Amino acid sequence: MPEARLRTTDLRSDLALAIRHHEVFLGAKSGQLLEKQVNLKLVTDALNQTQGSLSGAEKIRLLEITGEILDVLAGQCGELRSSVEKEVPHG
């Protein structure tokens, strides 16, 4: 659990920084990423609860939310790379 807390905190920081630095390239997708940033805060808050441990169902839900966030990030990364590759002549 401590490592999950640390990694979630790192992901929150990295996501916030990436959105801020690359907002011009993200366009309309920045809104979707900001929404995922809020979801990530909910995950972080749940992991930082001091009373009792998380139930199995709660852990699964937090993993699902995190997986959704990572899917959005991977998709956005792929779109950005694809657009860059289209602009760069190969030869």
Buried (B, 14 or more C-beta within 10 A) or exposed (E): EEEBEEEBBEBBEEBBEBBEEBEEEBEEBBEEBBEBBEBBEEBBEBBEEEEEEBEEEEBEBBEEBBEEBEEBBEEBEEEBEEEEEEEEEEE
